[in-house]
Amino acid sequence: MDGFQELWPEFETRGVSILAGSVDSEENARKLADGKSFPFAWGMTRADADHIGAWWEERRSIVQPSEFILDGDGVVQACSYSDGPLGRIDAADVLKLIDLYESRRKAGG
């Protein structure tokens, strides 16, 4: 999430919103959110994970890292799921993808 904070001005320029969510308690989520310019949801449940299409891990009762890029209409354009410490979407790559989608949209494709 630090990478998204570092590039926050670039996301703002493009009119992009970012939302992070965690199964952590409010206290722990606030520690993660400290210094971030985007909101954090805390105390996420299995129902929350199901609602957004995230991957819930039964063994530890957690939402595994699940990342979604939505267009302006709320339609998922890209997503990433991980079951461990690898495989997170890089913030700079998200900006490149957003720019690609926007150039296609402007070109009519």
All heavy atoms as an XYZ file, in Angstrom:
848
protein
N       0.804     -1.178      0.000
C       0.000      0.000      0.000
C       0.857      1.255      0.000
O       0.395      2.306     -0.412
C      -0.944     -0.021      1.178
C      -2.059     -1.033      0.989
S      -3.236     -1.011      2.312
C      -2.832     -2.574      3.059
N       2.095      1.079      0.439
C       2.992      2.236      0.436
C       3.244      2.738     -0.981
O       3.340      3.942     -1.207
C       4.317      1.895      1.119
C       4.176      1.724      2.621
O       3.180      2.213      3.193
O       5.062      1.081      3.220
N       3.329      1.813     -1.942
C       3.535      2.221     -3.332
C       2.378      3.056     -3.859
O       2.585      4.012     -4.616
N       1.163      2.722     -3.446
C       0.007      3.501     -3.870
C       0.030      4.887     -3.232
O      -0.327      5.868     -3.866
C      -1.295      2.754     -3.544
C      -1.540      1.609     -4.476
C      -1.047      0.349     -4.201
C      -2.239      1.808     -5.655
C      -1.246     -0.703     -5.069
C      -2.447      0.759     -6.540
C      -1.947     -0.503     -6.248
N       0.487      4.950     -1.986
C       0.605      6.257     -1.336
C       1.675      7.096     -2.026
O       1.474      8.291     -2.256
C       0.934      6.100      0.147
C       1.081      7.420      0.872
C      -0.160      8.293      0.771
O      -1.282      7.821      0.890
N       0.038      9.584      0.538
N       2.802      6.481     -2.357
C       3.878      7.224     -3.020
C       3.408      7.835     -4.335
O       3.817      8.929     -4.705
C       5.069      6.310     -3.272
C       5.824      5.935     -2.019
C       6.889      4.880     -2.270
O       7.328      4.721     -3.427
O       7.285      4.209     -1.296
N       2.545      7.123     -5.035
C       2.057      7.595     -6.340
C       0.679      8.249     -6.247
O       0.039      8.497     -7.274
C       2.040      6.436     -7.344
C       3.420      5.879     -7.690
C       3.294      4.635     -8.560
C       4.271      6.940     -8.370
N       0.223      8.525     -5.030
C      -1.102      9.104     -4.827
C      -1.371     10.320     -5.709
O      -2.456     10.413     -6.311
C      -1.317      9.434     -3.352
C      -2.645     10.071     -3.099
C      -2.885     11.352     -2.724
C      -3.922      9.463     -3.251
N      -4.230     11.583     -2.614
C      -4.895     10.431     -2.938
C      -4.355      8.197     -3.627
C      -6.258     10.177     -2.978
C      -5.711      7.933     -3.676
C      -6.646      8.914     -3.346
N      -0.422     11.267     -5.851
C      -0.705     12.421     -6.715
C      -1.044     12.020     -8.160
O      -1.893     12.646     -8.792
C       0.588     13.240     -6.660
C       1.213     12.859     -5.356
C       0.875     11.403     -5.170
N      -0.412     10.970     -8.654
C      -0.699     10.491    -10.013
C      -2.112      9.920    -10.111
O      -2.810     10.111    -11.108
C       0.323      9.433    -10.439
C       1.732      9.958    -10.556
C       1.876     10.950    -11.700
O       1.223     10.776    -12.742
O       2.644     11.917    -11.530
N      -2.530      9.195     -9.080
C      -3.889      8.653     -9.066
C      -4.910      9.789     -8.980
O      -5.924      9.774     -9.682
C      -4.072      7.664     -7.906
C      -3.396      6.345     -8.139
C      -2.181      6.065     -7.545
C      -3.963      5.390     -8.968
C      -1.543      4.856     -7.765
C      -3.340      4.174     -9.200
C      -2.118      3.915     -8.596
N      -4.626     10.763     -8.144
C      -5.529     11.914     -8.011
C      -5.674     12.654     -9.330
O      -6.784     13.038     -9.703
C      -5.007     12.879     -6.948
C      -5.509     12.592     -5.574
C      -5.218     13.745     -4.627
O      -4.085     14.259     -4.632
O      -6.144     14.109     -3.877
N      -4.569     12.853    -10.029
C      -4.596     13.549    -11.320
C      -5.521     12.844    -12.303
O      -6.188     13.494    -13.103
C      -3.165     13.623    -11.907
O      -2.351     14.371    -11.012
C      -3.155     14.273    -13.273
N      -5.573     11.533    -12.222
C      -6.410     10.740    -13.134
C      -7.840     10.571    -12.609
O      -8.653      9.916    -13.231
C      -5.766      9.382    -13.368
C      -4.496      9.443    -14.196
C      -3.723      8.132    -14.080
N      -2.551      8.101    -14.925
C      -1.384      8.662    -14.620
N      -1.242      9.353    -13.492
N      -0.355      8.553    -15.441
N      -8.117     11.100    -11.446
C      -9.463     10.976    -10.872
C      -9.755      9.582    -10.342
O     -10.907      9.159    -10.292
N      -8.706      8.862     -9.927
C      -8.838      7.481     -9.457
C      -9.043      7.465     -7.948
O      -8.358      8.170     -7.211
C      -7.573      6.662     -9.825
C      -7.612      5.280     -9.204
C      -7.430      6.578    -11.335
N      -9.961      6.638     -7.496
C     -10.185      6.415     -6.068
C      -9.537      5.095     -5.661
O      -9.524      4.146     -6.441
C     -11.677      6.332     -5.758
O     -12.319      7.534     -6.094
N      -9.034      5.049     -4.458
C      -8.446      3.831     -3.906
C      -9.119      3.561     -2.573
O      -9.335      4.472     -1.775
C      -6.924      3.994     -3.703
C      -6.223      4.219     -5.044
C      -6.347      2.779     -2.977
C      -4.745      4.551     -4.917
N      -9.437      2.302     -2.330
C     -10.005      1.875     -1.061
C      -9.279      0.601     -0.646
O      -9.136     -0.319     -1.451
C     -11.500      1.604     -1.184
C     -12.181      0.951      0.009
C     -12.166      1.865      1.217
C     -13.591      0.535     -0.339
N      -8.821      0.538      0.587
C      -8.175     -0.659      1.127
C      -9.079     -1.252      2.199
O      -9.808     -0.531      2.875
C      -6.822     -0.298      1.722
N      -9.027     -2.565      2.335
C      -9.829     -3.234      3.346
C      -9.012     -4.296      4.058
O      -8.093     -4.865      3.486
N      -9.367     -4.560      5.311
C      -8.619     -5.502      6.131
C      -9.550     -6.206      7.109
O     -10.564     -5.646      7.514
C      -7.537     -4.750      6.913
O      -6.890     -5.593      7.830
N      -9.170     -7.420      7.481
C      -9.888     -8.128      8.542
C      -9.422     -7.654      9.920
O     -10.021     -8.014     10.925
C      -9.702     -9.664      8.449
C     -10.292    -10.195      7.161
C      -8.250    -10.058      8.605
N      -8.375     -6.840      9.950
C      -7.814     -6.366     11.219
C      -8.840     -5.579     12.027
O      -9.828     -5.077     11.499
C      -6.607     -5.459     10.975
C      -5.383     -6.228     10.516
O      -5.317     -7.444     10.765
O      -4.511     -5.613      9.892
N      -8.527     -5.458     13.307
C      -9.335     -4.618     14.188
C      -9.178     -3.163     13.757
O      -8.259     -2.818     13.017
C      -8.848     -4.762     15.636
O      -7.526     -4.221     15.757
N     -10.060     -2.321     14.247
C      -9.960     -0.892     13.922
C      -8.595     -0.343     14.345
O      -7.962      0.404     13.598
C     -11.081     -0.110     14.596
C     -11.031      1.370     14.278
C     -12.164      2.156     14.901
O     -12.941      1.599     15.710
O     -12.282      3.357     14.570
N      -8.141     -0.729     15.516
C      -6.858     -0.231     16.022
C      -5.700     -0.607     15.086
O      -4.878      0.246     14.731
C      -6.594     -0.798     17.422
C      -5.275     -0.352     18.016
C      -5.022     -0.968     19.389
O      -5.953     -1.510     20.010
O      -3.858     -0.908     19.822
N      -5.637     -1.859     14.672
C      -4.558     -2.290     13.780
C      -4.701     -1.692     12.388
O      -3.700     -1.340     11.756
C      -4.490     -3.812     13.715
C      -3.959     -4.420     14.989
O      -3.309     -3.751     15.784
N      -4.246     -5.690     15.195
N      -5.926     -1.579     11.904
C      -6.144     -0.977     10.587
C      -5.730      0.492     10.592
O      -5.181      0.989      9.610
C      -7.597     -1.132     10.167
N      -5.991      1.171     11.677
C      -5.577      2.583     11.772
C      -4.055      2.720     11.676
O      -3.545      3.672     11.104
C      -6.096      3.219     13.056
C      -7.576      3.514     13.009
C      -8.010      4.323     14.234
N      -9.430      4.532     14.233
C     -10.059      5.477     13.523
N      -9.375      6.290     12.764
N     -11.369      5.598     13.586
N      -3.326      1.748     12.232
C      -1.862      1.763     12.115
C      -1.447      1.607     10.657
O      -0.536      2.289     10.186
C      -1.251      0.649     12.958
C      -1.374      0.872     14.450
C      -0.854     -0.322     15.219
C      -1.159     -0.196     16.704
N      -0.775     -1.417     17.434
N      -2.110      0.699      9.933
C      -1.818      0.511      8.507
C      -2.180      1.747      7.704
O      -1.500      2.100      6.745
C      -2.604     -0.683      7.951
C      -2.174     -2.069      8.368
C      -3.194     -3.091      7.891
C      -0.799     -2.383      7.813
N      -3.273      2.380      8.081
C      -3.785      3.529      7.330
C      -3.032      4.818      7.625
O      -3.126      5.779      6.857
C      -5.268      3.726      7.653
N      -2.245      4.818      8.698
C      -1.539      6.033      9.097
C      -0.671      6.562      7.958
O       0.145      5.835      7.388
C      -0.676      5.753     10.325
C      -0.058      7.021     10.887
O      -0.748      8.050     10.953
O       1.134      6.976     11.247
N      -0.893      7.820      7.601
C      -0.116      8.456      6.542
C      -0.626      8.190      5.139
O      -0.043      8.666      4.165
N      -1.693      7.429      5.010
C      -2.253      7.134      3.685
C      -3.338      8.154      3.354
O      -4.035      8.651      4.220
C      -2.851      5.726      3.637
C      -1.897      4.600      4.024
C      -0.723      4.485      3.107
C       0.137      3.282      3.372
N       0.838      3.238      4.647
N      -3.468      8.443      2.081
C      -4.448      9.428      1.612
C      -5.763      8.801      1.185
O      -6.660      9.502      0.750
C      -3.856     10.205      0.427
O      -2.681     10.873      0.816
N      -5.872      7.495      1.305
C      -7.086      6.803      0.880
C      -7.684      6.054      2.068
O      -6.989      5.717      3.023
C      -6.816      5.860     -0.301
C      -5.562      5.045     -0.185
C      -5.581      3.800      0.427
C      -4.365      5.511     -0.688
C      -4.429      3.044      0.538
C      -3.206      4.764     -0.592
C      -3.236      3.524      0.030
N      -8.986      5.782      2.029
C      -9.665      5.157      3.168
C      -9.366      3.661      3.297
O      -9.060      2.991      2.319
C     -11.146      5.389      2.867
C     -11.226      5.577      1.396
C      -9.913      6.169      0.961
N      -9.460      3.208      4.532
C      -9.297      1.799      4.881
C     -10.580      1.305      5.534
O     -11.067      1.926      6.476
C      -8.181      1.616      5.910
C      -6.813      1.471      5.335
C      -6.228      2.495      4.627
C      -6.105      0.306      5.523
C      -4.948      2.370      4.123
C      -4.830      0.167      5.021
C      -4.253      1.198      4.319
N     -11.065      0.178      5.074
C     -12.155     -0.508      5.769
C     -11.509     -1.491      6.740
O     -10.457     -2.041      6.449
C     -13.043     -1.250      4.772
N     -12.102     -1.718      7.869
C     -11.531     -2.642      8.847
C     -12.607     -3.620      9.305
O     -13.796     -3.394      9.105
C     -10.954     -1.881     10.039
C     -11.923     -0.956     10.714
C     -12.161      0.347     10.392
C     -12.803     -1.266     11.780
N     -13.130      0.868     11.202
C     -13.536     -0.108     12.075
C     -13.037     -2.412     12.523
C     -14.495     -0.069     13.080
C     -13.997     -2.367     13.526
C     -14.697     -1.203     13.799
N     -12.155     -4.729      9.886
C     -13.094     -5.721     10.400
C     -13.868     -6.445      9.309
O     -15.003     -6.858      9.531
N     -13.255     -6.619      8.139
C     -13.961     -7.282      7.046
C     -14.306     -8.722      7.418
O     -13.541     -9.413      8.056
C     -13.135     -7.248      5.761
C     -13.013     -5.855      5.178
S     -12.210     -5.840      3.567
C     -13.472     -6.624      2.567
N     -15.479     -9.151      6.980
C     -16.005    -10.476      7.289
C     -16.085    -11.331      6.033
O     -15.855    -10.848      4.920
C     -17.416    -10.358      7.868
O     -18.276     -9.821      6.830
C     -17.454     -9.457      9.102
N     -16.455    -12.566      6.225
C     -16.667    -13.473      5.093
C     -17.743    -12.900      4.165
O     -17.616    -12.946      2.943
C     -17.078    -14.857      5.609
C     -17.542    -15.833      4.538
C     -16.372    -16.227      3.656
N     -16.740    -17.022      2.530
C     -16.587    -18.335      2.441
N     -16.109    -19.005      3.458
N     -16.912    -18.973      1.349
N     -18.791    -12.338      4.738
C     -19.857    -11.746      3.924
C     -19.326    -10.582      3.092
O     -19.697    -10.430      1.919
C     -21.009    -11.281      4.816
N     -18.438     -9.768      3.675
C     -17.827     -8.666      2.922
C     -17.003     -9.210      1.758
O     -17.075     -8.696      0.642
C     -16.922     -7.821      3.824
C     -17.663     -7.115      4.937
O     -18.813     -6.693      4.712
O     -17.075     -6.999      6.025
N     -16.195    -10.240      2.039
C     -15.370    -10.846      0.992
C     -16.241    -11.385     -0.133
O     -15.956    -11.169     -1.313
C     -14.501    -11.956      1.581
N     -17.303    -12.085      0.227
C     -18.217    -12.623     -0.791
C     -18.849    -11.502     -1.600
O     -18.998    -11.610     -2.818
C     -19.309    -13.475     -0.133
C     -18.784    -14.785      0.420
O     -17.646    -15.190      0.079
O     -19.530    -15.408      1.217
N     -19.209    -10.433     -0.935
C     -19.880     -9.310     -1.598
C     -18.993     -8.663     -2.666
O     -19.482     -8.283     -3.733
C     -20.314     -8.272     -0.565
C     -21.037     -7.110     -1.134
N     -22.341     -7.185     -1.600
C     -20.647     -5.836     -1.341
C     -22.707     -6.011     -2.072
N     -21.696     -5.169     -1.921
N     -17.698     -8.533     -2.381
C     -16.809     -7.885     -3.346
C     -16.088     -8.869     -4.264
O     -15.351     -8.468     -5.155
C     -15.773     -6.968     -2.649
C     -14.813     -7.764     -1.777
C     -16.472     -5.868     -1.873
C     -13.639     -6.963     -1.246
N     -16.283    -10.166     -4.041
C     -15.637    -11.165     -4.898
C     -14.211    -11.475     -4.501
O     -13.410    -11.921     -5.313
N     -13.872    -11.236     -3.230
C     -12.528    -11.522     -2.743
C     -12.425    -12.990     -2.329
O     -13.421    -13.692     -2.211
C     -12.188    -10.612     -1.561
N     -11.211    -13.425     -2.075
C     -10.936    -14.804     -1.714
C     -10.825    -14.920     -0.203
O      -9.904    -14.398      0.409
C      -9.654    -15.233     -2.393
C      -9.229    -16.639     -2.095
C      -9.918    -17.613     -1.437
C      -7.978    -17.211     -2.455
N      -9.184    -18.750     -1.371
C      -7.980    -18.540     -1.981
C      -6.859    -16.740     -3.119
C      -6.915    -19.394     -2.166
C      -5.801    -17.597     -3.303
C      -5.835    -18.905     -2.838
N     -11.763    -15.626      0.405
C     -11.776    -15.832      1.844
C     -11.060    -17.142      2.160
O     -11.360    -18.169      1.576
C     -13.203    -15.899      2.359
C     -13.290    -16.062      3.841
C     -13.463    -17.221      4.538
C     -13.197    -15.023      4.815
N     -13.490    -16.975      5.880
C     -13.326    -15.633      6.077
C     -13.014    -13.647      4.742
C     -13.280    -14.911      7.258
C     -12.973    -12.921      5.916
C     -13.108    -13.547      7.152
N     -10.127    -17.091      3.097
C      -9.426    -18.302      3.528
C     -10.057    -18.803      4.814
O     -10.000    -18.147      5.855
C      -7.938    -18.021      3.766
C      -7.193    -19.285      4.173
C      -5.776    -19.031      4.591
O      -5.053    -18.288      3.899
O      -5.386    -19.570      5.643
N     -10.658    -19.979      4.728
C     -11.370    -20.554      5.874
C     -10.438    -20.840      7.045
O     -10.771    -20.541      8.192
C     -12.057    -21.861      5.465
C     -13.189    -21.691      4.491
C     -14.404    -21.031      5.110
O     -14.544    -21.018      6.342
O     -15.227    -20.511      4.344
N      -9.265    -21.413      6.765
C      -8.364    -21.866      7.828
C      -8.024    -20.754      8.811
O      -8.032    -20.956     10.018
C      -7.095    -22.449      7.214
C      -6.123    -23.028      8.225
C      -4.921    -23.692      7.558
N      -4.133    -22.786      6.753
C      -3.165    -21.991      7.217
N      -2.884    -21.991      8.501
N      -2.491    -21.194      6.410
N      -7.713    -19.567      8.292
C      -7.324    -18.453      9.161
C      -8.416    -17.389      9.305
O      -8.220    -16.382      9.977
C      -6.050    -17.802      8.640
C      -4.862    -18.746      8.718
C      -3.573    -18.052      8.366
N      -3.539    -17.734      6.937
C      -2.664    -16.918      6.378
N      -1.761    -16.307      7.113
N      -2.683    -16.697      5.083
N      -9.537    -17.597      8.648
C     -10.649    -16.638      8.674
C     -10.195    -15.241      8.267
O     -10.385    -14.266      9.002
C     -11.315    -16.593     10.051
O     -11.944    -17.816     10.323
N      -9.568    -15.176      7.077
C      -9.095    -13.891      6.560
C      -9.438    -13.751      5.085
O      -9.656    -14.730      4.387
C      -7.564    -13.717      6.729
C      -6.809    -14.787      5.908
C      -7.159    -13.726      8.181
C      -5.318    -14.531      5.792
N      -9.485    -12.510      4.657
C      -9.571    -12.213      3.228
C      -8.138    -12.244      2.708
O      -7.284    -11.515      3.216
C     -10.173    -10.814      2.969
C     -10.181    -10.495      1.491
C     -11.569    -10.710      3.546
N      -7.870    -13.097      1.747
C      -6.553    -13.100      1.123
C      -6.447    -11.864      0.237
O      -7.466    -11.305     -0.191
C      -6.351    -14.368      0.280
C      -6.055    -15.582      1.110
C      -4.646    -15.557      1.695
O      -3.855    -14.653      1.502
N      -4.337    -16.597      2.444
N      -5.226    -11.407     -0.043
C      -5.072    -10.218     -0.883
C      -5.838    -10.360     -2.201
O      -5.646    -11.316     -2.946
C      -3.568    -10.143     -1.117
C      -2.987    -10.805      0.091
C      -3.935    -11.922      0.415
N      -6.728     -9.447     -2.416
C      -7.573     -9.419     -3.610
C      -7.635     -7.975     -4.069
O      -8.026     -7.102     -3.296
C      -8.984     -9.917     -3.289
O      -8.955    -11.170     -2.638
N      -7.240     -7.738     -5.301
C      -7.174     -6.365     -5.801
C      -8.014     -6.257     -7.068
O      -7.993     -7.153     -7.915
C      -5.716     -6.002     -6.089
C      -4.862     -6.129     -4.844
C      -3.378     -6.215     -5.138
O      -2.985     -6.959     -6.043
O      -2.630     -5.514     -4.452
N      -8.741     -5.164     -7.171
C      -9.649     -4.962     -8.292
C      -9.447     -3.577     -8.885
O      -9.313     -2.605     -8.148
C     -11.108     -5.085     -7.826
C     -11.396     -6.380     -7.113
C     -11.332     -6.451     -5.730
C     -11.722     -7.521     -7.825
C     -11.586     -7.633     -5.057
C     -11.978     -8.720     -7.160
C     -11.914     -8.777     -5.779
N      -9.466     -3.508    -10.193
C      -9.459     -2.226    -10.895
C     -10.810     -2.118    -11.587
O     -11.160     -2.959    -12.420
C      -8.310     -2.148    -11.925
C      -6.970     -2.289    -11.206
C      -8.388     -0.839    -12.707
C      -5.783     -2.409    -12.135
N     -11.567     -1.096    -11.191
C     -12.907     -0.883    -11.733
C     -12.891      0.311    -12.662
O     -12.160      1.271    -12.441
C     -13.898     -0.615    -10.604
C     -13.907     -1.588     -9.430
C     -14.886     -1.129     -8.369
C     -14.233     -2.982     -9.899
N     -13.759      0.270    -13.673
C     -13.905      1.446    -14.523
C     -14.898      2.406    -13.873
O     -15.393      2.161    -12.765
C     -14.303      1.061    -15.952
C     -15.694      0.432    -16.054
O     -16.503      0.526    -15.100
O     -15.982     -0.155    -17.117
N     -15.180      3.496    -14.547
C     -16.068      4.519    -14.011
C     -17.485      4.044    -13.767
O     -18.232      4.671    -13.012
N     -17.862      2.921    -14.384
C     -19.194      2.361    -14.189
C     -19.214      1.269    -13.122
O     -20.236      0.625    -12.901
C     -19.729      1.792    -15.502
C     -19.944      2.878    -16.541
O     -20.376      3.987    -16.165
O     -19.670      2.619    -17.739
N     -18.049      1.024    -12.484
C     -17.974      0.005    -11.448
C     -17.776     -1.402    -11.968
O     -17.935     -2.366    -11.229
N     -17.415     -1.542    -13.248
C     -17.190     -2.852    -13.848
C     -15.720     -3.240    -13.663
O     -14.821     -2.442    -13.942
C     -17.547     -2.839    -15.353
C     -17.228     -4.175    -16.006
C     -19.021     -2.485    -15.537
N     -15.479     -4.454    -13.194
C     -14.112     -4.925    -12.984
C     -13.400     -5.036    -14.328
O     -13.859     -5.718    -15.234
C     -14.091     -6.288    -12.259
C     -12.671     -6.826    -12.149
C     -14.727     -6.178    -10.874
N     -12.277     -4.333    -14.445
C     -11.466     -4.377    -15.658
C     -10.248     -5.283    -15.491
O      -9.728     -5.824    -16.457
C     -11.007     -2.969    -16.045
C     -12.141     -2.038    -16.377
C     -12.934     -2.525    -17.580
O     -12.368     -2.794    -18.633
N     -14.241     -2.657    -17.418
N      -9.768     -5.427    -14.266
C      -8.638     -6.297    -13.961
C      -8.724     -6.667    -12.487
O      -9.285     -5.928    -11.676
C      -7.324     -5.580    -14.247
N      -8.166     -7.837    -12.154
C      -8.143     -8.251    -10.754
C      -6.934     -9.136    -10.503
O      -6.353     -9.682    -11.435
C      -9.434     -8.965    -10.359
S      -9.748    -10.469    -11.286
N      -6.590     -9.256     -9.237
C      -5.474    -10.096     -8.826
C      -5.829    -10.726     -7.492
O      -6.340    -10.058     -6.596
C      -4.207     -9.248     -8.691
O      -3.148    -10.014     -8.159
N      -5.549    -12.020     -7.381
C      -5.770    -12.748     -6.141
C      -4.449    -13.386     -5.732
O      -3.696    -13.850     -6.578
C      -6.816    -13.851     -6.321
C      -8.166    -13.352     -6.726
C      -8.527    -13.235     -8.060
C      -9.097    -13.005     -5.756
C      -9.780    -12.777     -8.428
C     -10.364    -12.537     -6.119
C     -10.690    -12.435     -7.460
O     -11.927    -11.978     -7.811
N      -4.178    -13.412     -4.447
C      -2.941    -13.994     -3.953
C      -3.249    -14.844     -2.732
O      -4.181    -14.559     -1.991
C      -1.958    -12.880     -3.583
O      -0.761    -13.411     -3.092
N      -2.442    -15.877     -2.530
C      -2.625    -16.709     -1.339
C      -1.397    -16.661     -0.443
O      -1.155    -17.540      0.352
C      -2.958    -18.146     -1.714
C      -1.812    -18.852     -2.414
O      -0.839    -18.184     -2.804
O      -1.885    -20.072     -2.571
N      -0.627    -15.603     -0.575
C       0.572    -15.460      0.236
C       1.201    -14.101      0.013
O       0.563    -13.189     -0.501
N       2.473    -13.971      0.362
C       3.120    -12.665      0.304
C       3.514    -12.196     -1.094
O       3.973    -11.076     -1.256
C       4.361    -12.849      1.182
C       4.643    -14.305      1.109
C       3.313    -14.985      0.988
N       3.350    -13.014     -2.106
C       3.693    -12.617     -3.473
C       2.445    -12.308     -4.276
O       1.352    -12.750     -3.960
C       4.471    -13.739     -4.173
C       5.774    -14.164     -3.519
C       6.370    -15.343     -4.272
C       6.750    -13.009     -3.481
N       2.638    -11.559     -5.349
C       1.553    -11.390     -6.302
C       0.698    -10.156     -6.130
O      -0.431    -10.121     -6.601
N       1.194     -9.129     -5.469
C       0.424     -7.896     -5.338
C       0.548     -7.068     -6.611
O       1.573     -7.088     -7.286
C       0.914     -7.052     -4.161
C       0.993     -7.746     -2.831
C      -0.367     -8.248     -2.350
N      -0.338     -8.644     -0.961
C       0.089     -9.807     -0.517
N       0.558    -10.698     -1.341
N       0.048    -10.094      0.765
N      -0.488     -6.311     -6.915
C      -0.435     -5.409     -8.057
C       0.452     -4.222     -7.692
O       0.294     -3.620     -6.629
C      -1.843     -4.918     -8.440
C      -2.703     -6.076     -8.944
C      -1.765     -3.831     -9.491
C      -4.130     -5.681     -9.300
N       1.381     -3.894     -8.575
C       2.276     -2.762     -8.380
C       1.564     -1.472     -8.759
O       0.904     -1.394     -9.801
C       3.524     -2.962     -9.249
C       4.498     -1.831     -9.114
O       5.188     -1.769     -8.078
O       4.547     -0.999    -10.036
N       1.694     -0.457     -7.931
C       0.997      0.814     -8.155
C       1.365      1.443     -9.494
O       0.493      1.953    -10.209
C       1.287      1.779     -7.015
N       2.637      1.407     -9.873
C       3.055      1.987    -11.156
C       2.429      1.229    -12.321
O       2.048      1.832    -13.331
C       4.577      1.981    -11.272
N       2.281     -0.089    -12.178
C       1.633     -0.877    -13.229
C       0.152     -0.541    -13.341
O      -0.417     -0.540    -14.436
C       1.806     -2.375    -12.966
C       3.225     -2.844    -13.189
O       4.002     -2.145    -13.877
O       3.572     -3.930    -12.668
N      -0.473     -0.259    -12.212
C      -1.887      0.138    -12.235
C      -2.046      1.438    -13.022
O      -2.950      1.563    -13.847
C      -2.452      0.283    -10.806
C      -3.853      0.896    -10.837
C      -2.481     -1.063    -10.104
N      -1.164      2.390    -12.794
C      -1.225      3.653    -13.541
C      -1.065      3.408    -15.041
O      -1.793      3.993    -15.850
C      -0.158      4.619    -13.046
C      -0.411      5.223    -11.673
C       0.819      5.974    -11.193
C      -1.635      6.128    -11.685
N      -0.133      2.543    -15.423
C       0.058      2.219    -16.844
C      -1.203      1.592    -17.426
O      -1.603      1.915    -18.551
C       1.241      1.274    -17.024
C       2.576      1.902    -16.743
C       3.682      0.862    -16.835
C       4.987      1.401    -16.299
N       6.018      0.346    -16.224
N      -1.815      0.687    -16.673
C      -3.031      0.031    -17.146
C      -4.180      1.024    -17.279
O      -4.914      1.010    -18.275
C      -3.402     -1.096    -16.180
C      -4.455     -2.084    -16.633
C      -4.070     -2.748    -17.950
C      -4.668     -3.137    -15.561
N      -4.317      1.914    -16.316
C      -5.354      2.942    -16.387
C      -5.137      3.821    -17.613
O      -6.084      4.127    -18.344
C      -5.375      3.777    -15.097
C      -5.923      2.927    -13.952
C      -6.190      5.058    -15.270
C      -5.724      3.528    -12.580
N      -3.902      4.201    -17.860
C      -3.596      5.021    -19.043
C      -3.909      4.261    -20.334
O      -4.435      4.842    -21.283
C      -2.137      5.467    -19.028
C      -1.848      6.486    -17.944
O      -2.797      7.079    -17.391
O      -0.643      6.684    -17.640
N      -3.615      2.969    -20.371
C      -3.936      2.156    -21.541
C      -5.446      2.109    -21.765
O      -5.924      2.333    -22.886
C      -3.383      0.745    -21.376
C      -3.789     -0.264    -22.456
C      -3.184      0.114    -23.802
C      -3.386     -1.668    -22.040
N      -6.190      1.825    -20.706
C      -7.655      1.774    -20.828
C      -8.214      3.118    -21.288
O      -9.126      3.170    -22.119
C      -8.309      1.370    -19.508
C      -8.053     -0.055    -19.078
C      -8.097     -0.409    -17.748
C      -7.773     -1.064    -20.002
C      -7.879     -1.718    -17.334
C      -7.553     -2.366    -19.602
C      -7.612     -2.687    -18.262
O      -7.392     -3.976    -17.863
N      -7.675      4.192    -20.750
C      -8.164      5.526    -21.125
C      -7.837      5.830    -22.583
O      -8.671      6.389    -23.307
C      -7.566      6.586    -20.195
C      -8.056      7.987    -20.468
C      -9.552      8.179    -20.279
O     -10.237      7.302    -19.701
O     -10.058      9.231    -20.723
N      -6.653      5.466    -23.048
C      -6.307      5.725    -24.452
C      -7.192      4.901    -25.381
O      -7.618      5.385    -26.434
C      -4.831      5.444    -24.718
O      -4.532      4.073    -24.619
N      -7.516      3.676    -24.991
C      -8.435      2.836    -25.794
C      -9.828      3.460    -25.817
O     -10.489      3.467    -26.846
C      -8.499      1.434    -25.224
C      -7.285      0.606    -25.505
C      -7.444     -0.772    -24.932
N      -6.289     -1.605    -25.176
C      -6.096     -2.786    -24.627
N      -7.000     -3.281    -23.790
N      -5.017     -3.482    -24.913
N     -10.263      3.936    -24.651
C     -11.601      4.539    -24.579
C     -11.685      5.756    -25.498
O     -12.641      5.918    -26.249
C     -11.916      4.955    -23.145
C     -13.352      5.456    -22.948
C     -13.545      6.062    -21.580
N     -12.773      7.274    -21.371
C     -13.100      8.481    -21.880
N     -14.158      8.621    -22.630
N     -12.342      9.527    -21.620
N     -10.652      6.596    -25.470
C     -10.642      7.792    -26.308
C     -10.568      7.454    -27.793
O     -11.097      8.190    -28.620
C      -9.466      8.696    -25.928
C      -9.677      9.401    -24.617
C      -8.489     10.280    -24.277
C      -8.716     10.999    -22.968
N      -7.548     11.811    -22.588
N      -9.941      6.325    -28.107
C      -9.822      5.888    -29.502
C     -11.084      5.162    -29.967
O     -11.168      4.756    -31.130
C      -8.590      5.006    -29.672
N     -12.032      4.979    -29.050
C     -13.276      4.325    -29.429
C     -13.243      2.820    -29.298
O     -14.120      2.130    -29.799
N     -12.232      2.281    -28.652
C     -12.114      0.826    -28.542
C     -12.222      0.376    -27.195
O     -12.519     -0.363    -26.492
